[in-house]
Amino acid sequence: MSDTETTTTRAPEGPHPLRWTALGLLGLAQLMLILDITVVAIALPDMGVELDLGRAALTWVVSGYALTFGSLMLLGGRAADLFGPKRVVLAGLAVFTAASLAAGLATGAPLLLTARIAQGAGAALLSPAALSVVVRLFDGDERNRALGIWSALGGGGAALGVLLGGLITAGPGWAWVFFVNVPVGLVVLVALARILPGLPRAGTGSLDIPGAALVAAATGALIYALIRAGDHGWLDIVTVALVVAAAAGYTVFALWQRRAAAPLMDLRLLGQRPVVAGTFVIAVTTALMVGAFVLGSFYLQNRQGHGALMTGVLFLPVALLTMAAAAAAGRVIGRLGARLLAVVALAVASAGFLLPVLWSGTAAMVTGVSVAAAGLGALFVVASATALATVAPHEAGVTSGIVSTFHEFGASAGAAAVSSAAATSIAAHAQTGSGFDDAFLVATGMAAASAVIVVWLIPAKQQ
């Protein structure tokens, strides 16, 4: 067996003295990418009025970013392996920052939508490359702690975005949800260029452009199908056609990878138990998180009568508990093992989702979603630590891309499930609130069932 096959993703020349500073900067960059979804969503009404955007255009302001982000992350991960993660991180951050400036300056739909797609492309380069840097800069328990911090920022970003979106939109205006990225992006870009070590290229060969195009098209079709299902239902002919097209695209991609001289990824990665377990956990976690986020927002605004800004304030405990639980999980996962931690976290999430069913009102909803978010915050760490625990250096980038892609799959599926199933139930039982009970009972059952699955799926703790 070769050294490449047996070497895990550890720092090549011992711990880098500025690794924690680098982690903070990379985490801040990742936080911008996550915030840019919910911050923009809160600003959509004002954006639509000022730029005279129709419903379709407003939908694509969010979906265009999510689609591009999700579909290109495998390409971004592979590019990090081939060209070095530092170069790809800096390139992605530069594209994202420039596109944010263009979005804020937009005076109509064409420039705004183009800028949002460019933001998604920059994010797709930055996110998996940054996670690859984290995996390669840290090792052992330090890596678990680093992944806890990384997951804390990412996991709490969505809830923080509601609060920040309300504050910015009510204050300087919708354009500043984009403009705020520019000074932050430039400062982080300059700082990372100075302190980030030039980690060596972990892969060889050229970039598989046909493979990248195939997997991007298939992933984009699947994510769009999940988004569309939220509005049109799971059996809508276009939704079904998109799912079929995605399946065909993935099949052709798999066939191409077997014959390509320099394939985008080794398909055997998808058969490795830790990678399968990690991707399952990240997809379930993001689906539950987005579902709880949408349900909680809908309940607080439509049933309890709170405004968007007050809803954002009420979601602050959700964000704080998500981040605190993720950071704590990074410290204890080495002692408890990923399997036990996942079971405990899913049990906590299940209990949290059950609270709004047993009691009604704002306090019960906020408490329940916050408790659930604590469990989900820990699961973000479980997912990353499990999937990336044993990958070799030349696979760190593309494996990070796989994890990030399934993050988007889970988010899209969670939003679609709530929109197409729970929202219908809620509308039918708006006066009694039983629609919310039904939706949270589904989330409770999903978390409980996942706890049983991870006992079998996640490898046992190595002594």
C-alpha positions as CSV (number, residue, x, y, z in Angstrom):
1,M,0.0,0.0,0.0
2,S,1.4,3.4,-1.0
3,D,2.1,6.3,1.3
4,T,-0.6,8.3,-0.4
5,E,-3.1,5.8,0.6
6,T,-2.1,5.5,4.2
7,T,-1.4,9.2,5.0
8,T,-4.2,11.1,6.7
9,T,-4.8,14.8,6.2
10,R,-2.5,16.3,8.7
11,A,-0.3,19.5,8.6
12,P,2.8,18.7,6.6
13,E,5.4,20.3,8.7
14,G,4.0,20.5,12.2
15,P,1.4,23.0,13.6
16,H,1.4,26.4,11.9
17,P,2.0,29.1,14.5
18,L,-0.9,31.2,13.1
19,R,-3.3,28.4,12.4
20,W,-6.0,29.7,14.9
21,T,-5.8,33.1,13.4
22,A,-6.2,31.6,10.0
23,L,-9.2,29.6,11.2
24,G,-10.9,32.7,12.5
25,L,-10.5,34.5,9.2
26,L,-11.6,31.5,7.2
27,G,-14.6,31.1,9.5
28,L,-15.5,34.8,9.0
29,A,-15.4,34.3,5.3
30,Q,-17.6,31.2,5.5
31,L,-20.0,33.1,7.8
32,M,-20.4,35.7,5.0
33,L,-21.4,33.0,2.6
34,I,-24.0,31.5,4.9
35,L,-25.4,34.9,6.0
36,D,-25.8,35.9,2.4
37,I,-28.8,33.5,2.0
38,T,-31.0,34.6,4.9
39,V,-29.9,38.3,5.0
40,V,-30.9,38.7,1.4
41,A,-34.2,36.8,1.9
42,I,-35.2,39.3,4.6
43,A,-34.4,42.2,2.2
44,L,-36.4,40.8,-0.8
45,P,-39.6,42.9,-0.3
46,D,-37.7,46.2,-0.2
47,M,-35.5,45.1,-3.1
48,G,-38.5,44.2,-5.2
49,V,-40.2,47.5,-4.6
50,E,-37.1,49.7,-5.4
51,L,-36.0,47.7,-8.5
52,D,-39.5,46.8,-9.7
53,L,-38.8,43.1,-9.6
54,G,-41.5,40.5,-10.1
55,R,-42.0,37.4,-8.1
56,A,-40.0,35.2,-10.5
57,A,-37.0,37.6,-10.4
58,L,-37.1,37.8,-6.6
59,T,-37.2,34.0,-6.4
60,W,-34.1,33.8,-8.5
61,V,-32.2,36.4,-6.4
62,V,-32.1,33.6,-3.7
63,S,-32.3,30.5,-5.9
64,G,-29.6,31.7,-8.4
65,Y,-27.1,32.0,-5.6
66,A,-28.1,28.7,-4.0
67,L,-28.0,26.8,-7.3
68,T,-24.6,28.1,-8.3
69,F,-23.2,27.6,-4.9
70,G,-24.4,24.0,-4.5
71,S,-23.6,22.8,-8.1
72,L,-20.0,24.0,-8.3
73,M,-18.6,22.9,-4.9
74,L,-17.2,19.7,-6.2
75,L,-15.3,21.7,-8.8
76,G,-14.1,24.1,-6.1
77,G,-12.9,21.2,-3.9
78,R,-11.1,19.5,-6.8
79,A,-9.5,22.8,-7.8
80,A,-8.2,23.2,-4.2
81,D,-6.5,19.8,-4.5
82,L,-4.9,20.5,-7.9
83,F,-3.9,24.2,-7.6
84,G,-3.4,24.5,-3.8
85,P,-6.2,25.5,-1.3
86,K,-4.7,29.0,-0.6
87,R,-4.9,30.1,-4.3
88,V,-8.5,28.8,-4.5
89,V,-9.6,30.4,-1.2
90,L,-8.2,33.8,-2.3
91,A,-9.7,33.5,-5.8
92,G,-13.1,32.6,-4.4
93,L,-13.1,35.4,-1.9
94,A,-12.1,37.9,-4.5
95,V,-14.9,36.9,-6.8
96,F,-17.5,36.9,-4.0
97,T,-16.4,40.3,-2.8
98,A,-16.4,41.9,-6.3
99,A,-19.8,40.3,-7.0
100,S,-21.2,41.7,-3.8
101,L,-20.2,45.2,-4.8
102,A,-21.9,44.7,-8.2
103,A,-25.1,43.4,-6.5
104,G,-25.3,46.4,-4.3
105,L,-24.9,48.8,-7.2
106,A,-27.5,46.9,-9.3
107,T,-30.4,49.1,-10.7
108,G,-32.3,46.2,-12.3
109,A,-32.8,42.5,-12.5
110,P,-30.1,41.6,-15.1
111,L,-27.1,43.0,-13.2
112,L,-28.5,41.8,-9.8
113,L,-29.1,38.2,-11.0
114,T,-25.7,38.1,-12.8
115,A,-24.0,39.3,-9.6
116,R,-25.8,36.7,-7.5
117,I,-24.7,33.9,-9.8
118,A,-21.1,35.3,-9.6
119,Q,-21.4,35.4,-5.8
120,G,-22.5,31.7,-5.9
121,A,-19.5,30.8,-8.1
122,G,-17.1,32.6,-5.7
123,A,-18.7,30.9,-2.7
124,A,-18.4,27.5,-4.4
125,L,-14.6,28.0,-4.8
126,L,-14.1,29.4,-1.3
127,S,-16.2,27.1,0.9
128,P,-14.7,23.6,0.1
129,A,-11.2,25.1,-0.3
130,A,-11.4,26.8,3.1
131,L,-12.6,23.6,4.8
132,S,-9.7,21.7,3.1
133,V,-7.3,24.2,4.7
134,V,-8.8,23.6,8.1
135,V,-8.5,19.9,7.7
136,R,-4.8,20.2,6.6
137,L,-3.7,22.8,9.2
138,F,-5.0,20.9,12.2
139,D,-4.7,17.3,13.5
140,G,-6.1,15.1,16.2
141,D,-8.1,16.8,19.0
142,E,-7.1,20.2,17.7
143,R,-8.8,19.4,14.4
144,N,-12.0,18.5,16.2
145,R,-11.9,21.8,18.1
146,A,-11.3,23.7,14.8
147,L,-14.2,21.9,13.1
148,G,-16.3,22.8,16.1
149,I,-15.5,26.5,15.6
150,W,-16.0,26.2,11.9
151,S,-19.4,24.5,12.4
152,A,-20.4,27.0,15.0
153,L,-20.1,29.9,12.6
154,G,-21.8,28.1,9.7
155,G,-24.6,26.6,11.8
156,G,-25.5,29.9,13.6
157,G,-25.2,32.0,10.4
158,A,-28.7,31.3,9.1
159,A,-30.4,32.4,12.3
160,L,-28.1,35.5,12.7
161,G,-29.0,36.4,9.1
162,V,-32.6,37.0,10.0
163,L,-31.6,39.5,12.7
164,L,-28.9,41.3,10.6
165,G,-31.2,41.3,7.5
166,G,-33.9,43.1,9.5
167,L,-31.5,45.6,11.0
168,I,-29.8,46.4,7.7
169,T,-33.0,46.6,5.7
170,A,-34.7,48.8,8.3
171,G,-31.5,51.0,8.6
172,P,-29.3,51.9,5.6
173,G,-31.4,49.9,3.1
174,W,-31.3,46.6,1.1
175,A,-28.2,47.4,-0.9
176,W,-26.1,47.3,2.3
177,V,-26.8,43.6,2.7
178,F,-24.4,43.3,-0.2
179,F,-22.1,46.3,0.5
180,V,-21.3,45.1,4.0
181,N,-19.5,42.1,2.4
182,V,-17.0,44.4,0.5
183,P,-14.9,45.9,3.4
184,V,-15.1,42.6,5.4
185,G,-14.1,40.6,2.3
186,L,-11.2,42.9,1.4
187,V,-9.8,42.9,5.0
188,V,-10.1,39.1,5.2
189,L,-8.5,38.7,1.7
190,V,-5.5,40.8,2.6
191,A,-5.0,39.1,5.9
192,L,-5.3,35.6,4.5
193,A,-2.9,36.4,1.7
194,R,-0.3,37.4,4.4
195,I,-0.8,34.6,7.0
196,L,-2.2,31.6,5.2
197,P,0.6,29.0,4.5
198,G,1.1,28.0,1.0
199,L,0.0,24.4,1.5
200,P,1.3,22.2,-1.3
201,R,-0.9,20.9,-4.1
202,A,-2.3,17.6,-2.9
203,G,-3.4,16.3,-6.3
204,T,-1.9,15.8,-9.7
205,G,-3.2,16.0,-13.3
206,S,-5.5,18.5,-14.9
207,L,-9.0,19.7,-14.1
208,D,-11.6,17.4,-15.5
209,I,-13.8,20.0,-17.2
210,P,-16.3,17.5,-18.8
211,G,-16.7,15.8,-15.4
212,A,-17.1,19.1,-13.6
213,A,-19.8,20.2,-16.2
214,L,-21.7,17.0,-15.8
215,V,-21.8,16.9,-12.0
216,A,-22.6,20.7,-11.9
217,A,-25.5,20.2,-14.3
218,A,-26.8,17.2,-12.4
219,T,-26.5,18.8,-9.0
220,G,-28.0,22.1,-10.2
221,A,-31.0,20.1,-11.7
222,L,-31.5,18.2,-8.4
223,I,-31.3,21.3,-6.2
224,Y,-33.7,23.2,-8.5
225,A,-36.1,20.3,-8.4
226,L,-36.0,20.5,-4.6
227,I,-36.6,24.3,-4.7
228,R,-39.4,23.9,-7.3
229,A,-41.1,21.2,-5.3
230,G,-41.7,23.7,-2.5
231,D,-44.0,25.8,-4.8
232,H,-45.4,23.2,-7.2
233,G,-45.3,19.9,-5.3
234,W,-43.2,16.7,-5.5
235,L,-45.3,15.3,-8.4
236,D,-45.2,18.3,-10.6
237,I,-44.1,17.2,-14.1
238,V,-41.2,19.7,-14.3
239,T,-40.0,18.7,-10.8
240,V,-40.1,15.0,-11.8
241,A,-38.3,15.7,-15.1
242,L,-35.6,17.6,-13.2
243,V,-35.1,14.6,-10.9
244,V,-34.9,12.2,-13.8
245,A,-32.4,14.6,-15.6
246,A,-30.3,14.8,-12.4
247,A,-30.2,11.0,-12.1
248,A,-29.2,10.6,-15.8
249,G,-26.5,13.3,-15.3
250,Y,-25.0,11.5,-12.3
251,T,-25.1,8.2,-14.2
252,V,-23.2,9.8,-17.2
253,F,-20.8,11.4,-14.7
254,A,-20.0,8.1,-13.1
255,L,-19.4,6.5,-16.5
256,W,-17.1,9.3,-17.5
257,Q,-15.1,9.2,-14.3
258,R,-14.2,5.5,-15.1
259,R,-12.7,6.5,-18.4
260,A,-11.3,10.0,-17.8
261,A,-7.5,10.3,-17.7
262,A,-7.7,12.7,-14.8
263,P,-11.1,12.2,-13.1
264,L,-12.7,14.9,-11.0
265,M,-13.0,12.4,-8.1
266,D,-12.4,8.9,-7.1
267,L,-15.9,7.4,-7.0
268,R,-14.7,4.9,-4.4
269,L,-14.9,7.9,-1.9
270,L,-18.7,7.6,-2.1
271,G,-18.4,4.0,-0.9
272,Q,-16.3,4.7,2.2
273,R,-18.4,4.3,5.3
274,P,-17.1,7.5,7.1
275,V,-17.9,9.6,4.0
276,V,-21.3,8.1,3.6
277,A,-22.0,8.6,7.4
278,G,-20.8,12.2,7.3
279,T,-22.9,13.1,4.2
280,F,-26.0,11.5,5.7
281,V,-25.6,13.4,8.9
282,I,-25.0,16.8,7.2
283,A,-28.0,16.3,4.9
284,V,-30.3,15.4,7.8
285,T,-29.0,18.2,10.0
286,T,-29.4,21.0,7.4
287,A,-32.8,19.7,6.4
288,L,-34.0,19.8,10.0
289,M,-32.3,23.1,10.7
290,V,-33.9,24.8,7.7
291,G,-37.3,23.2,8.4
292,A,-37.2,24.5,12.0
293,F,-36.1,27.9,10.8
294,V,-38.9,28.2,8.3
295,L,-41.6,26.8,10.6
296,G,-40.4,29.0,13.5
297,S,-40.4,32.1,11.4
298,F,-43.8,31.4,10.0
299,Y,-45.3,30.7,13.4
300,L,-43.8,33.8,15.1
301,Q,-44.9,36.2,12.3
302,N,-48.1,34.7,10.9
303,R,-49.6,33.2,14.1
304,Q,-48.1,35.2,16.9
305,G,-48.0,38.5,15.0
306,H,-44.4,39.5,15.5
307,G,-42.6,41.6,12.9
308,A,-39.6,40.6,10.9
309,L,-37.2,42.4,13.2
310,M,-38.7,41.1,16.4
311,T,-38.6,37.6,14.8
312,G,-34.9,38.1,14.2
313,V,-34.4,39.1,17.8
314,L,-36.3,36.0,19.0
315,F,-34.1,33.8,16.8
316,L,-30.9,35.1,18.6
317,P,-31.0,32.3,21.2
318,V,-31.3,29.8,18.3
319,A,-28.1,31.2,16.8
320,L,-26.2,31.4,20.1
321,L,-27.1,27.9,21.2
322,T,-26.2,26.5,17.8
323,M,-22.8,28.0,17.9
324,A,-22.2,27.1,21.6
325,A,-23.2,23.5,21.0
326,A,-21.0,23.2,17.9
327,A,-18.0,24.6,19.8
328,A,-18.6,22.3,22.8
329,A,-19.0,19.3,20.4
330,G,-15.6,20.0,18.9
331,R,-14.1,19.6,22.4
332,V,-15.8,16.4,23.4
333,I,-16.1,14.4,20.2
334,G,-12.6,13.0,20.7
335,R,-13.6,11.5,24.0
336,L,-17.1,10.4,23.3
337,G,-16.7,9.3,19.7
338,A,-18.8,10.5,16.8
339,R,-21.5,7.8,17.1
340,L,-22.4,8.5,20.7
341,L,-22.3,12.2,20.2
342,A,-24.6,11.9,17.2
343,V,-27.2,9.8,19.0
344,V,-27.2,12.2,22.0
345,A,-27.5,15.3,19.7
346,L,-30.3,13.8,17.7
347,A,-32.2,12.9,20.9
348,V,-31.8,16.5,22.0
349,A,-33.1,17.7,18.7
350,S,-36.0,15.4,18.8
351,A,-37.0,16.6,22.3
352,G,-36.7,20.2,21.1
353,F,-39.0,19.7,18.2
354,L,-41.5,18.0,20.5
355,L,-41.8,21.0,22.8
356,P,-43.9,23.2,20.5
357,V,-46.3,20.3,20.1
358,L,-46.9,20.0,23.8
359,W,-47.1,23.7,24.6
360,S,-48.1,26.6,22.4
361,G,-47.0,30.3,22.4
362,T,-44.0,32.3,21.5
363,A,-41.9,31.1,24.6
364,A,-42.6,27.4,23.8
365,M,-41.7,27.9,20.1
366,V,-38.4,29.8,20.8
367,T,-37.4,27.3,23.6
368,G,-38.2,24.3,21.5
369,V,-36.4,25.5,18.4
370,S,-33.4,26.6,20.5
371,V,-33.1,23.2,22.2
372,A,-33.3,21.5,18.8
373,A,-30.7,23.9,17.4
374,A,-28.3,22.9,20.2
375,G,-28.5,19.3,19.1
376,L,-28.2,20.2,15.4
377,G,-25.2,22.4,16.2
378,A,-23.3,19.4,17.6
379,L,-24.3,17.4,14.5
380,F,-22.5,19.8,12.2
381,V,-19.3,18.8,13.9
382,V,-20.1,15.1,13.8
383,A,-20.7,15.3,10.1
384,S,-17.5,17.1,9.2
385,A,-15.3,15.2,11.6
386,T,-16.7,11.8,10.5
387,A,-16.5,12.4,6.7
388,L,-13.0,14.0,6.8
389,A,-11.4,11.8,9.5
390,T,-9.5,9.4,7.3
391,V,-9.3,11.0,3.9
392,A,-5.8,11.3,2.3
393,P,-4.3,14.8,1.5
394,H,-5.0,14.5,-2.2
395,E,-8.7,13.9,-1.4
396,A,-9.2,16.6,1.2
397,G,-10.6,19.2,-1.2
398,V,-13.0,17.0,-3.1
399,T,-14.3,15.4,0.1
400,S,-14.9,18.8,1.5
401,G,-16.8,19.6,-1.7
402,I,-18.9,16.4,-1.2
403,V,-19.8,17.4,2.4
404,S,-20.6,21.0,1.3
405,T,-22.8,19.7,-1.6
406,F,-24.8,17.5,0.7
407,H,-25.2,20.5,3.0
408,E,-27.0,22.3,0.1
409,F,-29.0,19.2,-0.7
410,G,-30.3,19.0,2.9
411,A,-31.1,22.7,3.0
412,S,-33.0,22.6,-0.2
413,A,-34.9,19.4,0.8
414,G,-35.8,20.9,4.2
415,A,-37.2,24.1,2.7
416,A,-39.1,22.1,0.0
417,A,-40.6,19.7,2.5
418,V,-41.9,22.6,4.7
419,S,-43.2,24.6,1.7
420,S,-45.0,21.7,0.0
421,A,-46.2,19.7,2.9
422,A,-46.1,21.5,6.2
423,A,-47.2,24.9,4.8
424,T,-50.3,23.4,3.3
425,S,-51.2,21.8,6.6
426,I,-50.5,25.0,8.5
427,A,-52.7,27.0,6.1
428,A,-55.5,24.5,6.6
429,H,-55.3,24.7,10.4
430,A,-54.3,28.3,10.9
431,Q,-56.7,28.9,13.7
432,T,-56.1,25.7,15.7
433,G,-52.3,25.5,15.2
434,S,-52.5,21.8,14.6
435,G,-50.7,22.2,11.3
436,F,-47.6,23.3,13.2
437,D,-48.0,20.3,15.5
438,D,-48.1,18.0,12.5
439,A,-45.0,19.6,11.0
440,F,-43.0,19.4,14.3
441,L,-44.1,15.9,14.9
442,V,-42.6,15.0,11.5
443,A,-39.3,16.7,12.5
444,T,-39.4,14.8,15.9
445,G,-39.8,11.5,14.1
446,M,-37.1,12.3,11.5
447,A,-34.6,13.1,14.2
448,A,-35.5,10.0,16.2
449,A,-35.3,7.7,13.2
450,S,-31.9,9.3,12.2
451,A,-30.6,8.5,15.7
452,V,-31.3,4.8,15.1
453,I,-29.7,5.0,11.6
454,V,-26.5,6.6,12.9
455,V,-25.9,3.8,15.4
456,W,-25.5,1.5,12.5
457,L,-23.9,3.9,10.0
458,I,-21.3,5.8,11.9
459,P,-18.2,3.7,12.6
460,A,-17.5,2.8,16.3
461,K,-15.0,5.0,18.2
462,Q,-11.4,3.8,17.7
463,Q,-9.7,3.1,21.0
